[in-house]
């Protein structure tokens, strides 16, 4: 980034919260119109760097009402998301605790029913005692 007036595509993407393709589309439009709001330079590797005027990008995104999230907005959103997820985890923990209690209760009832059925004094019929002659 050269000076505070000119932004690379990556810097503009970060600052305005827009996708790279959106920033590149604006750069293509400015290039086509031979605007003074765009500068082209090369880096030490000989690759072309596109620099966009920050004031122009501000006016484009403010006019269209499409100003993206800033870094501060994004971090506030992530904080909200984290607190939301923590609340969800607490709710799920309570649900798991309740279901564990219900499972233990049902297993105890099943155990009691099995014990009751074993303790009944029903005469056991032995099949070999009933021979037909």
MARDRENGU-136446 format. One record per residue: residue number from 1; residue in one letter; x, y, z of N, C-alpha, C, O in turn. Coordinates in steps of 0.02 Angstrom, whole numbers. Layout:
BEGIN
+-----+------+--------+---------+--------+---------+----------+--------+--------+---------+--------+--------+---------+--------+
: pos : code : n.east : n.north :   n.up : ca.east : ca.north :  ca.up : c.east : c.north :   c.up : o.east : o.north :   o.up :
+-----+------+--------+---------+--------+---------+----------+--------+--------+---------+--------+--------+---------+--------+
: NUM :    A :      X :       Y :      Z :       X :        Y :      Z :      X :       Y :      Z :      X :       Y :      Z :
...
+-----+------+--------+---------+--------+---------+----------+--------+--------+---------+--------+--------+---------+--------+
***
This chain:
BEGIN
+-----+------+--------+---------+--------+---------+----------+--------+--------+---------+--------+--------+---------+--------+
: pos : code : n.east : n.north :   n.up : ca.east : ca.north :  ca.up : c.east : c.north :   c.up : o.east : o.north :   o.up :
+-----+------+--------+---------+--------+---------+----------+--------+--------+---------+--------+--------+---------+--------+
:   1 :    X :     42 :     -58 :      0 :       0 :        0 :      0 :     45 :      61 :      0 :     88 :      68 :     43 :
:   2 :    X :     35 :     106 :    -48 :      76 :      166 :    -53 :     35 :     225 :    -29 :    -14 :     243 :    -61 :
:   3 :    X :     54 :     255 :     25 :      17 :      311 :     53 :    -49 :     287 :     82 :    -64 :     227 :     81 :
:   4 :    X :    -88 :     333 :    108 :    -151 :      312 :    137 :   -209 :     322 :     88 :   -265 :     301 :    102 :
:   5 :    X :   -195 :     353 :     29 :    -247 :      366 :    -19 :   -259 :     307 :    -66 :   -314 :     299 :    -91 :
:   6 :    X :   -209 :     268 :    -78 :    -213 :      215 :   -127 :   -212 :     147 :    -93 :   -173 :     135 :    -47 :
:   7 :    X :   -257 :     103 :   -116 :    -264 :       36 :    -86 :   -252 :     -18 :   -139 :   -274 :     -11 :   -196 :
:   8 :    X :   -218 :     -71 :   -119 :    -214 :     -129 :   -163 :   -281 :    -165 :   -161 :   -324 :    -149 :   -119 :
:   9 :    X :   -290 :    -213 :   -204 :    -353 :     -250 :   -205 :   -363 :    -288 :   -139 :   -418 :    -289 :   -112 :
:  10 :    X :   -309 :    -317 :   -113 :    -314 :     -354 :    -49 :   -333 :    -307 :      8 :   -374 :    -324 :     51 :
:  11 :    X :   -302 :    -246 :      9 :    -318 :     -198 :     62 :   -391 :    -174 :     57 :   -425 :    -168 :    107 :
:  12 :    X :   -413 :    -161 :     -5 :    -482 :     -138 :    -16 :   -531 :    -192 :      4 :   -583 :    -178 :     33 :
:  13 :    X :   -514 :    -253 :    -12 :    -557 :     -310 :      7 :   -565 :    -314 :     82 :   -621 :    -323 :    107 :
:  14 :    X :   -511 :    -307 :    119 :    -512 :     -310 :    191 :   -549 :    -250 :    221 :   -589 :    -257 :    267 :
:  15 :    X :   -535 :    -190 :    194 :    -564 :     -129 :    222 :   -639 :    -125 :    212 :   -676 :    -104 :    258 :
:  16 :    X :   -662 :    -144 :    153 :    -733 :     -136 :    138 :   -774 :    -200 :    146 :   -835 :    -199 :    140 :
:  17 :    X :   -740 :    -255 :    160 :    -776 :     -318 :    171 :   -808 :    -344 :    108 :   -860 :    -377 :    111 :
:  18 :    X :   -778 :    -331 :     51 :    -805 :     -354 :    -13 :   -761 :    -410 :    -41 :   -705 :    -420 :    -19 :
:  19 :    X :   -789 :    -446 :    -88 :    -751 :     -501 :   -118 :   -700 :    -472 :   -168 :   -707 :    -416 :   -191 :
:  20 :    X :   -651 :    -513 :   -183 :    -600 :     -492 :   -231 :   -630 :    -479 :   -299 :   -610 :    -432 :   -334 :
:  21 :    X :   -678 :    -519 :   -319 :    -709 :     -510 :   -385 :   -747 :    -443 :   -389 :   -748 :    -412 :   -442 :
:  22 :    X :   -777 :    -421 :   -334 :    -812 :     -357 :   -334 :   -763 :    -300 :   -342 :   -775 :    -253 :   -381 :
:  23 :    X :   -707 :    -303 :   -306 :    -656 :     -250 :   -311 :   -626 :    -251 :   -381 :   -614 :    -198 :   -410 :
:  24 :    X :   -612 :    -310 :   -408 :    -584 :     -314 :   -476 :   -632 :    -288 :   -528 :   -611 :    -259 :   -578 :
:  25 :    X :   -697 :    -298 :   -519 :    -747 :     -272 :   -566 :   -745 :    -196 :   -567 :   -750 :    -165 :   -620 :
:  26 :    X :   -738 :    -166 :   -508 :    -732 :      -92 :   -505 :   -668 :     -70 :   -539 :   -668 :     -20 :   -576 :
:  27 :    X :   -614 :    -107 :   -528 :    -550 :      -90 :   -559 :   -555 :     -95 :   -636 :   -529 :     -52 :   -671 :
:  28 :    X :   -589 :    -146 :   -661 :    -598 :     -153 :   -734 :   -638 :     -94 :   -762 :   -621 :     -67 :   -815 :
:  29 :    X :   -690 :     -75 :   -726 :    -731 :      -18 :   -749 :   -689 :      46 :   -751 :   -694 :      84 :   -799 :
:  30 :    X :   -650 :      57 :   -699 :    -607 :      117 :   -697 :   -555 :     115 :   -753 :   -541 :     166 :   -784 :
:  31 :    X :   -527 :      57 :   -765 :    -478 :       49 :   -818 :   -508 :      63 :   -887 :   -478 :      96 :   -929 :
:  32 :    X :   -568 :      36 :   -897 :    -603 :       45 :   -961 :   -617 :     120 :   -974 :   -611 :     143 :  -1030 :
:  33 :    X :   -635 :     156 :   -921 :    -650 :      228 :   -927 :   -588 :     271 :   -924 :   -592 :     333 :   -929 :
:  34 :    X :   -529 :     240 :   -917 :    -465 :      276 :   -911 :   -468 :     329 :   -856 :   -448 :     387 :   -865 :
:  35 :    X :   -495 :     307 :   -799 :    -505 :      352 :   -742 :   -439 :     365 :   -706 :   -392 :     326 :   -710 :
:  36 :    X :   -436 :     422 :   -672 :    -378 :      438 :   -631 :   -384 :     408 :   -560 :   -341 :     420 :   -518 :
:  37 :    X :   -437 :     369 :   -549 :    -448 :      338 :   -484 :   -412 :     271 :   -478 :   -417 :     237 :   -427 :
:  38 :    X :   -376 :     252 :   -529 :    -340 :      188 :   -529 :   -268 :     201 :   -553 :   -256 :     241 :   -598 :
:  39 :    X :   -222 :     166 :   -521 :    -151 :      169 :   -541 :   -126 :      99 :   -550 :   -145 :      53 :   -514 :
:  40 :    X :    -82 :      90 :   -597 :     -50 :       26 :   -609 :     24 :      34 :   -596 :     55 :      82 :   -620 :
:  41 :    X :     52 :     -12 :   -560 :     125 :      -12 :   -548 :    148 :     -84 :   -547 :    108 :    -130 :   -549 :
:  42 :    X :    213 :     -93 :   -545 :     240 :     -161 :   -542 :    280 :    -169 :   -478 :    311 :    -122 :   -453 :
:  43 :    X :    280 :    -230 :   -453 :     319 :     -244 :   -392 :    388 :    -268 :   -412 :    406 :    -268 :   -471 :
:  44 :    X :    428 :    -289 :   -363 :     497 :     -309 :   -377 :    502 :    -372 :   -419 :    554 :    -386 :   -449 :
:  45 :    X :    448 :    -411 :   -422 :     447 :     -472 :   -462 :    423 :    -459 :   -533 :    420 :    -504 :   -574 :
:  46 :    X :    405 :    -396 :   -547 :     381 :     -379 :   -613 :    307 :    -390 :   -623 :    281 :    -384 :   -679 :
:  47 :    X :    271 :    -406 :   -570 :     199 :     -417 :   -574 :    163 :    -351 :   -568 :    185 :    -305 :   -532 :
:  48 :    X :    107 :    -345 :   -603 :      68 :     -284 :   -602 :     28 :    -279 :   -537 :     -4 :    -327 :   -515 :
:  49 :    X :     30 :    -220 :   -507 :      -9 :     -207 :   -447 :    -60 :    -153 :   -464 :    -43 :    -102 :   -493 :
:  50 :    X :   -122 :    -166 :   -446 :    -176 :     -118 :   -458 :   -187 :     -80 :   -393 :   -199 :    -110 :   -341 :
:  51 :    X :   -184 :     -14 :   -397 :    -197 :       29 :   -339 :   -261 :      69 :   -353 :   -269 :      99 :   -406 :
:  52 :    X :   -306 :      68 :   -305 :    -370 :      103 :   -312 :   -373 :     161 :   -262 :   -348 :     156 :   -206 :
:  53 :    X :   -404 :     215 :   -283 :    -411 :      273 :   -240 :   -461 :     257 :   -184 :   -518 :     237 :   -198 :
:  54 :    X :   -440 :     266 :   -122 :    -482 :      250 :    -65 :   -545 :     293 :    -63 :   -599 :     267 :    -48 :
:  55 :    X :   -538 :     357 :    -77 :    -596 :      402 :    -76 :   -648 :     381 :   -128 :   -708 :     383 :   -115 :
:  56 :    X :   -625 :     359 :   -185 :    -671 :      336 :   -237 :   -709 :     274 :   -214 :   -770 :     269 :   -222 :
:  57 :    X :   -673 :     226 :   -186 :    -705 :      165 :   -161 :   -755 :     181 :   -106 :   -810 :     152 :   -103 :
:  58 :    X :   -736 :     228 :    -62 :    -783 :      250 :    -10 :   -848 :     275 :    -41 :   -902 :     256 :    -20 :
:  59 :    X :   -841 :     318 :    -92 :    -901 :      346 :   -123 :   -941 :     293 :   -159 :  -1003 :     296 :   -159 :
:  60 :    X :   -908 :     244 :   -190 :    -944 :      191 :   -226 :   -985 :     149 :   -177 :  -1044 :     136 :   -190 :
:  61 :    X :   -955 :     129 :   -122 :    -991 :       85 :    -76 :  -1041 :     122 :    -32 :  -1091 :      93 :    -12 :
:  62 :    X :  -1029 :     185 :    -17 :   -1077 :      224 :     23 :  -1138 :     242 :    -20 :  -1194 :     238 :      4 :
:  63 :    X :  -1127 :     262 :    -83 :   -1182 :      279 :   -127 :  -1228 :     220 :   -139 :  -1289 :     227 :   -137 :
:  64 :    X :  -1199 :     162 :   -149 :   -1239 :      103 :   -164 :  -1269 :      73 :   -101 :  -1311 :      29 :   -104 :
:  65 :    X :  -1248 :      98 :    -43 :   -1273 :       71 :     20 :  -1247 :       1 :     34 :  -1275 :     -36 :     74 :
:  66 :    X :  -1193 :     -17 :      1 :   -1166 :      -85 :      6 :  -1100 :     -86 :     43 :  -1058 :    -128 :     29 :
:  67 :    X :  -1091 :     -42 :     89 :   -1029 :      -40 :    127 :  -1027 :    -104 :    170 :  -1073 :    -117 :    209 :
:  68 :    X :   -974 :    -142 :    162 :    -969 :     -206 :    197 :   -951 :    -197 :    270 :   -949 :    -142 :    297 :
:  69 :    X :   -938 :    -253 :    302 :    -918 :     -251 :    372 :   -846 :    -229 :    378 :   -803 :    -249 :    339 :
:  70 :    X :   -833 :    -188 :    427 :    -764 :     -171 :    442 :   -735 :    -224 :    489 :   -772 :    -268 :    511 :
:  71 :    X :   -671 :    -219 :    503 :    -641 :     -268 :    549 :   -674 :    -266 :    617 :   -684 :    -318 :    648 :
:  72 :    X :   -691 :    -206 :    640 :    -724 :     -198 :    706 :   -792 :    -232 :    705 :   -810 :    -266 :    753 :
:  73 :    X :   -831 :    -222 :    650 :    -897 :     -253 :    645 :   -890 :    -329 :    644 :   -929 :    -365 :    675 :
:  74 :    X :   -841 :    -353 :    607 :    -831 :     -425 :    602 :   -813 :    -455 :    670 :   -838 :    -508 :    687 :
:  75 :    X :   -771 :    -420 :    708 :    -752 :     -447 :    773 :   -811 :    -444 :    821 :   -819 :    -488 :    863 :
:  76 :    X :   -853 :    -393 :    816 :    -913 :     -389 :    858 :   -960 :    -446 :    839 :   -991 :    -477 :    883 :
:  77 :    X :   -966 :    -460 :    775 :   -1009 :     -515 :    753 :   -983 :    -582 :    777 :  -1022 :    -625 :    796 :
:  78 :    X :   -918 :    -590 :    776 :    -890 :     -654 :    799 :   -898 :    -661 :    875 :   -907 :    -716 :    900 :
:  79 :    X :   -895 :    -605 :    912 :    -907 :     -608 :    984 :   -978 :    -628 :    998 :   -991 :    -668 :   1042 :
:  80 :    X :  -1026 :    -600 :    959 :   -1095 :     -619 :    966 :  -1104 :    -693 :    951 :  -1141 :    -729 :    985 :
:  81 :    X :  -1070 :    -717 :    899 :   -1076 :     -786 :    879 :  -1048 :    -832 :    934 :  -1077 :    -884 :    949 :
:  82 :    X :   -992 :    -813 :    963 :    -961 :     -853 :   1016 :  -1007 :    -857 :   1076 :  -1017 :    -911 :   1105 :
:  83 :    X :  -1036 :    -801 :   1096 :   -1082 :     -802 :   1154 :  -1144 :    -843 :   1139 :  -1171 :    -877 :   1182 :
:  84 :    X :  -1168 :    -839 :   1076 :   -1226 :     -879 :   1056 :  -1210 :    -953 :   1061 :  -1250 :    -993 :   1086 :
:  85 :    X :  -1151 :    -972 :   1036 :   -1131 :    -1042 :   1038 :  -1121 :   -1067 :   1109 :  -1137 :   -1125 :   1125 :
:  86 :    X :  -1095 :   -1024 :   1153 :   -1086 :    -1044 :   1223 :  -1154 :   -1056 :   1255 :  -1162 :   -1103 :   1294 :
:  87 :    X :  -1203 :   -1013 :   1240 :   -1270 :    -1023 :   1266 :  -1300 :   -1088 :   1240 :  -1333 :   -1124 :   1277 :
:  88 :    X :  -1288 :   -1104 :   1177 :   -1313 :    -1166 :   1148 :  -1281 :   -1227 :   1183 :  -1315 :   -1276 :   1196 :
:  89 :    X :  -1217 :   -1222 :   1197 :   -1183 :    -1277 :   1231 :  -1212 :   -1288 :   1301 :  -1222 :   -1345 :   1322 :
:  90 :    X :  -1226 :   -1234 :   1337 :   -1256 :    -1240 :   1403 :  -1325 :   -1273 :   1399 :  -1342 :   -1316 :   1440 :
:  91 :    X :  -1364 :   -1254 :   1349 :   -1431 :    -1285 :   1340 :  -1423 :   -1359 :   1325 :  -1460 :   -1400 :   1353 :
:  92 :    X :  -1377 :   -1376 :   1281 :   -1367 :    -1446 :   1263 :  -1342 :   -1486 :   1323 :  -1361 :   -1544 :   1332 :
:  93 :    X :  -1299 :   -1457 :   1365 :   -1276 :    -1491 :   1425 :  -1334 :   -1507 :   1471 :  -1337 :   -1562 :   1499 :
:  94 :    X :  -1380 :   -1459 :   1480 :   -1439 :    -1471 :   1522 :  -1483 :   -1526 :   1493 :  -1509 :   -1568 :   1530 :
:  95 :    X :  -1491 :   -1526 :   1426 :   -1530 :    -1579 :   1394 :  -1498 :   -1647 :   1404 :  -1533 :   -1696 :   1418 :
:  96 :    X :  -1433 :   -1651 :   1397 :   -1397 :    -1714 :   1405 :  -1404 :   -1738 :   1477 :  -1415 :   -1798 :   1490 :
:  97 :    X :  -1398 :   -1693 :   1525 :   -1406 :    -1711 :   1595 :  -1475 :   -1739 :   1609 :  -1482 :   -1789 :   1644 :
:  98 :    X :  -1527 :   -1706 :   1582 :   -1595 :    -1728 :   1592 :  -1606 :   -1797 :   1560 :  -1637 :   -1841 :   1590 :
:  99 :    X :  -1580 :   -1807 :   1499 :   -1588 :    -1871 :   1465 :  -1550 :   -1926 :   1502 :  -1573 :   -1983 :   1504 :
: 100 :    X :  -1492 :   -1910 :   1531 :   -1455 :    -1960 :   1570 :  -1495 :   -1981 :   1631 :  -1497 :   -2040 :   1648 :
: 101 :    X :  -1528 :   -1933 :   1663 :   -1571 :    -1948 :   1721 :  -1629 :   -1994 :   1700 :  -1643 :   -2043 :   1734 :
: 102 :    X :  -1661 :   -1978 :   1644 :   -1717 :    -2018 :   1620 :  -1695 :   -2089 :   1602 :  -1730 :   -2138 :   1616 :
: 103 :    X :  -1636 :   -2095 :   1572 :   -1610 :    -2161 :   1554 :  -1596 :   -2202 :   1617 :  -1614 :   -2261 :   1620 :
: 104 :    X :  -1564 :   -2172 :   1666 :   -1550 :    -2208 :   1728 :  -1615 :   -2229 :   1762 :  -1619 :   -2285 :   1789 :
: 105 :    X :  -1665 :   -2186 :   1762 :   -1729 :    -2201 :   1792 :  -1763 :   -2260 :   1756 :  -1789 :   -2305 :   1788 :
: 106 :    X :  -1761 :   -2260 :   1690 :   -1793 :    -2314 :   1653 :  -1756 :   -2380 :   1662 :  -1787 :   -2432 :   1666 :
: 107 :    X :  -1690 :   -2377 :   1666 :   -1651 :    -2438 :   1679 :  -1667 :   -2467 :   1748 :  -1671 :   -2528 :   1756 :
: 108 :    X :  -1676 :   -2423 :   1796 :   -1694 :    -2446 :   1864 :  -1762 :   -2478 :   1865 :  -1773 :   -2529 :   1897 :
: 109 :    X :  -1810 :   -2448 :   1829 :   -1877 :    -2476 :   1825 :  -1875 :   -2545 :   1791 :  -1908 :   -2592 :   1814 :
: 110 :    X :  -1836 :   -2552 :   1738 :   -1829 :    -2616 :   1703 :  -1799 :   -2669 :   1749 :  -1821 :   -2726 :   1750 :
: 111 :    X :  -1750 :   -2648 :   1788 :   -1718 :    -2694 :   1835 :  -1768 :   -2718 :   1888 :  -1770 :   -2777 :   1905 :
: 112 :    X :  -1808 :   -2671 :   1913 :   -1859 :    -2689 :   1963 :  -1911 :   -2737 :   1934 :  -1932 :   -2784 :   1967 :
: 113 :    X :  -1931 :   -2725 :   1871 :   -1980 :    -2770 :   1840 :  -1952 :   -2840 :   1830 :  -1987 :   -2889 :   1839 :
: 114 :    X :  -1889 :   -2844 :   1812 :   -1857 :    -2909 :   1804 :  -1853 :   -2946 :   1870 :  -1865 :   -3006 :   1874 :
: 115 :    X :  -1836 :   -2910 :   1923 :   -1832 :    -2941 :   1989 :  -1900 :   -2965 :   2012 :  -1906 :   -3018 :   2042 :
: 116 :    X :  -1952 :   -2926 :   1998 :   -2020 :    -2946 :   2018 :  -2042 :   -3008 :   1980 :  -2075 :   -3052 :   2008 :
: 117 :    X :  -2025 :   -3011 :   1916 :   -2047 :    -3070 :   1877 :  -2009 :   -3133 :   1899 :  -2037 :   -3187 :   1894 :
: 118 :    X :  -1949 :   -3127 :   1923 :   -1911 :    -3185 :   1946 :  -1936 :   -3210 :   2014 :  -1931 :   -3269 :   2029 :
: 119 :    X :  -1962 :   -3165 :   2054 :   -1983 :    -3182 :   2122 :  -2053 :   -3212 :   2126 :  -2073 :   -3233 :   2180 :
: 120 :    X :  -2088 :   -3215 :   2072 :   -2155 :    -3244 :   2075 :  -2148 :   -3319 :   2085 :  -2103 :   -3351 :   2058 :
: 121 :    X :  -2193 :   -3347 :   2125 :   -2189 :    -3418 :   2141 :  -2236 :   -3459 :   2096 :  -2280 :   -3494 :   2121 :
: 122 :    X :  -2226 :   -3454 :   2034 :   -2266 :    -3493 :   1987 :  -2235 :   -3563 :   1985 :  -2174 :   -3571 :   1982 :
: 123 :    X :  -2278 :   -3612 :   1987 :   -2250 :    -3679 :   1981 :  -2222 :   -3689 :   1911 :  -2252 :   -3671 :   1861 :
: 124 :    X :  -2165 :   -3717 :   1909 :   -2134 :    -3730 :   1845 :  -2156 :   -3798 :   1822 :  -2151 :   -3848 :   1859 :
: 125 :    X :  -2180 :   -3801 :   1763 :   -2203 :    -3865 :   1736 :  -2145 :   -3897 :   1699 :  -2111 :   -3868 :   1657 :
: 126 :    X :  -2137 :   -3958 :   1718 :   -2084 :    -3995 :   1686 :  -2115 :   -4040 :   1633 :  -2161 :   -4078 :   1647 :
: 127 :    X :  -2092 :   -4034 :   1574 :   -2123 :    -4069 :   1518 :  -2116 :   -4145 :   1523 :  -2157 :   -4182 :   1496 :
: 128 :    X :  -2063 :   -4168 :   1557 :   -2053 :    -4240 :   1559 :  -2098 :   -4276 :   1609 :  -2102 :   -4337 :   1611 :
: 129 :    X :  -2133 :   -4234 :   1651 :   -2179 :    -4266 :   1698 :  -2246 :   -4285 :   1665 :  -2285 :   -4323 :   1694 :
: 130 :    X :  -2258 :   -4259 :   1608 :   -2322 :    -4270 :   1574 :  -2312 :   -4317 :   1515 :  -2318 :   -4296 :   1457 :
: 131 :    X :  -2297 :   -4378 :   1530 :   -2288 :    -4427 :   1477 :  -2355 :   -4458 :   1459 :  -2398 :   -4469 :   1501 :
: 132 :    X :  -2361 :   -4470 :   1398 :   -2423 :    -4503 :   1376 :  -2409 :   -4578 :   1373 :  -2358 :   -4601 :   1347 :
: 133 :    X :  -2457 :   -4616 :   1402 :   -2448 :    -4688 :   1403 :  -2493 :   -4721 :   1354 :  -2492 :   -4783 :   1348 :
+-----+------+--------+---------+--------+---------+----------+--------+--------+---------+--------+--------+---------+--------+
***
